[in-house]
Amino acid sequence: MRSTASRIGRVFGLVLCLSPLMLLGPSGASAQDFYKDKQIRLIAGFPAGNDYDLGARLLAKYLPKYIPGEPSIIVQNMPQAASVAAANYLYAQAPRDGTVFGSFSRNIVNDALTGESNVTADPRRFLWLGATSRPARVCVRWFTATVKTPADLFTREFIVGAAGATSSLAIVPTVLNKVLGTKFNIVEGYQGMGDAMLAVQRGETQGMCASYAQFRIAEQLIHDGKLFFLLRAEQAPIPEIPDVPSIFDYAKTGEQRALMQFVFSSTEFGRPYVFPPEVPKDRVETMRKAVSAAAHDPALLAEAANIKMDMTYTSPESLEQLVAKLYKTPPALIATVKTILPNEK
């Protein structure tokens, strides 16, 4: 009996010793050990040179030293369908072991809520790692434009350029036309921000709408008095340009404000980073800490300032709360939003 009890005791002790390893998942490796000699892929959902791409590459430069084992990180661009392909890949196909994470459009959650047919990802299941950048959307006008103030938009046509009906350059003017009754005339076919800016200078258009940070390419034009900020599509002032008026001041009803708040809330996601669903919890926590540490690295911040790249950090908890808040939006409001968002129909 003593011999049997002794064997049982040894087996029980072995189970107790092994149980912490069993909790680490199929790999049997802690996050500290797992990433040693590994290569991580960072999926960037936009083309090379885009703000999302540049932000991802800057983060990838500093991130390895904050991950135990200091794995290498490569950036893979997946720009198809305005980053929807990247979101769907991360959601359904990417490995769930912590070796792949990525970034996609800040509009993905709104797109999922409004039932965009090509978005198959459920944002609630992503493991949010944090975000960089707190973009603010603005509209600018060329100095010869007859529209001088937001109030003029209700009585005069204002010609702006965009890539296509669903492009980011089209979102603000389309929403303001349909919600407030402004008179933006949106000319499509331009190949992104740079091309649309050249159209303004050539006199083909009178202005454009985009995120505030993107107008760093036009600093000289602003300094020379050729390009002016017309409005901000935010309620809170933009610190760098506090006197630019908010278009929310022109909302006449609570519904108008609610519709604009829903659509423009996507800016709060910044440039978000996520793991696919089901990545082991210890690796999620490791990467969350690493992203936060890298985003606050003085050398990263200095390099970002030098290239005028906004790397303002947002915590994963804040992103999760924003997702949860958006998913509580009344169905009737979402149905109305679907009628005002840009579409190809």
C-alpha positions, -999 to +999 in steps of 0.1 A: +000+000+000+029+023+009+045+016-025+013+024-044+007+055-024+043+066-031+039+061-068+006+080-067+024+108-049+052+110-074+027+111-103+007+138-086+039+158-080+048+154-116+014+167-127+018+197-105+052+205-120+040+201-155+007+220-151+022+255-155+038+244-188+005+229-199-012+263-194+012+279-218-005+263-248+005+239-275+040+254-280+049+248-243+068+281-244+062+312-223+060+345-242+095+353-228+109+322-246+085+320-275+097+351-294+134+343-292+148+338-328+113+343-342+103+366-371+071+386-367+050+399-396+033+432-393+005+435-418+000+471-430-033+475-448-022+504-470+004+510-497+041+519-490+044+556-482+009+560-468+006+572-432-005+538-420+026+522-437+050+549-424+036+546-389+039+508-390+075+509-401+084+534-375+068+513-348+084+481-362+118+498-359+116+502-321+092+474-311+117+444-310+137+457-281+106+457-259+096+421-268+114+394-248+137+376-271+139+406-294+124+390-325+128+406-359+098+423-375+090+427-412+063+448-426+040+433-453+017+456-472-018+443-479-036+473-494-063+457-514-098+470-509-086+500-488-072+476-462-103+454-459-083+425-472-058+430-444-086+430-418-102+399-432-068+381-434-060+389-398-094+378-387-097+345-405-064+334-420-034+347-400-016+324-376-030+326-341+003+321-323+014+357-319+038+358-349+014+380-370-003+413-361-014+442-382-031+475-388-060+484-410-083+514-417-098+531-386-131+528-405-133+490-403-155+490-372-180+514-387-179+494-420-187+462-401-216+478-382-231+492-414-229+458-431-203+465-458-205+433-478-167+428-482-160+431-444-161+396-429-142+404-398-160+409-364-141+437-347-153+425-313-131+394-316-099+411-325-073+413-297-066+450-297-030+459-289-031+497-289-030+525-315-008+553-326-020+587-340-051+607-331-061+621-365-084+650-369-103+655-402-103+689-418-112+706-450-090+732-467-096+758-493-074+774-520-070+812-516-090+820-547-121+799-536-153+819-532-161+798-501-143+815-472-162+801-442-182+770-433-214+791-436-206+797-473-209+760-479-246+762-476-250+787-503-221+782-527-207+752-546-173+740-533-154+717-556-132+691-539-112+661-553-114+624-542-101+591-554-135+574-555-169+574-538-156+553-509-122+569-505-113+587-473-112+620-493-149+616-500-162+607-466-164+642-450-179+661-479-204+633-487-216+631-451-218+669-447-238+671-479-263+645-468-266+654-431-263+692-431-271+701-467-238+716-477-229+721-514-196+701-519-191+691-555-170+659-553-148+652-584-136+616-584-107+600-601-077+614-583-050+590-572-049+598-535-038+628-514-009+640-535-028+639-568-058+657-552-035+684-538-020+690-573-055+694-586-061+722-561-029+740-572-038+736-609-072+752-603-092+720-612-107+720-577-111+745-549-101+724-519-102+690-503-109+672-470-085+648-453-069+641-420-050+671-406-016+652-405-017+646-442-014+683-449+022+683-438+030+680-475+014+714-480+031+733-452+048+758-476+015+765-493-001+772-459+028+794-449+026+813-481-011+821-477-022+799-506-040+772-486-063+778-457-080+755-432-118+759-437-132+736-410-126+707-387-149+677-386-143+673-349-161+687-318-129+693-298-104+719-311-072+708-328-044+720-306-022+731-336-050+751-352-074+760-324-092+788-342-104+766-371-142+763-366-160+730-360-187+719-385-206+706-354-215+742-347-237+741-378-258+711-367-294+721-361-307+689-346-297+662-322-300+636-349-276+655-372-250+656-343-255+619-336-250+609-372-218+629-375-205+616-342-210+580-353-193+585-387-164+607-375-158+586-343-135+564-364-108+589-359-105+578-323-091+545-335-060+562-349-038+536-366-050+505-346-029+473-342-045+440-335-037+403-330-061+378-346-086+361-323-073+333-300-037+343-296-025+330-261-032+356-234+005+359-222+016+368-257-012+393-260-001+410-228+035+409-238+027+426-271+004+452-255+032+462-231+057+463-260+035+485-282+030+509-253+067+510-244+077+515-281+052+543-286+066+562-256+102+556-266+120+590-266+140+581-297+108+571-316+091+602-306+120+623-317+121+606-350+084+610-354+086+647-347+113+651-372+092+636-400+060+652-386+044+618-379+017+617-352+024+587-329+000+596-301-007+564-282-041+550-274-044+520-250-060+487-260-086+492-232-097+525-248-101+508-282-121+479-267-144+505-250-149+524-282-158+491-301-183+482-273-198+518-274-202+517-312-219+483-310-245+498-287-256+523-314-294+520-320-302+501-352-323+529-365-293+553-364-271+528-382-298+524-408-297+561-414-259+562-415-260+536-443-279+560-464-254+588-460-221+571-463-202+571-496-209+540-517-204+528-552-241+523-561 
